[in-house]
């Protein structure tokens, strides 16, 4: 059943105000009242699950300023794309623990950048402790939305999420529903592997507005179907038998035309609900940089635009969950009936 108001999910904590995936980012989102927080999960060389937006960490840590790690800079092909930098899987956890976090978007969020260098990297085990403590202190059930990053790539180098994540959740006592868990990925293969492991969670398939899932490309090459085909009615018929829900790029709901004017809400939420699928969307942000053209207030990318007008279309679509960067704005807007 669709929710009366959507889950408000702190996307990497509260990165509108603190560097993403830091302890203070998560603490702030939880204090602001989100229903869940969303960490991205990548691996270290020694099999520790850490919380970073990507396995390439030059944009979110001070690794480039550590001369002892200068020789770790390299170029790799991740999901078919050549990337140059420093990668979590080339470090042990003890080495990563010496790094400090930095704001990923300092020109858009200069206030958040004032917290650069103050906090280290979190492990998944650290994040689970933070959420469990907040649940106890606030007297409410707070969940986690675990996003699996680059599953096919990590499996190819012997660091499979499907092997390491179940063990981590069992060790923390989170495997049988102590608090709500949603597991999401842009690759459905790893979702099915994790479901088979017996972890009690809801499994959510992430869908871009365009492009193709890398696990399908790796197996099928040019024959792989794109994301758009998967959120079509026919694609949703198949997904309804395999996953609990989908999480779509907000542009799928807003359906902007060539001039950046919304023609939404599109039918995708209603189509998914008809098939028993829950629907999340990402990422709702107030800055002009992230709004479709219709709702921008000026050419200043960091200034807030007419975000409530955009968010109203998303709310009115009937979504079950929204990922927000500014936890307080998201709670205040989406909790209002």
Secondary structure, 3 states (H helix, E strand, C coil): CCCCCCEEEEECCCCCCCCCCCHHHHHHHHHCCCCEEEEEEEECCCCCEEECCCCECCCCECHHHCHHHHHHCEEEEECCEEEEECEHHHCCHHHHCCCCECCCCCCCCHHHHCCCCCCCCCEHHHHHHHHHHHHHHHCCCCEEEEEECCHHHHHHCCCCHHHHHHHHHHHHCCCCCCCCEEEEECCHHHHHHHHHCCCCCEEEEEECCCCCCHHHHHHHHHHCCCHHHHCCHHHHHHHCCCCCEEEEEHHHHHCECCCCCECCCCCHHHHHHHCCCEEEEEEECCEHHHCCHHHCCCCCCCCECCHHHHHHHHHHCCCCEEEECCHHHHHHHHCCC
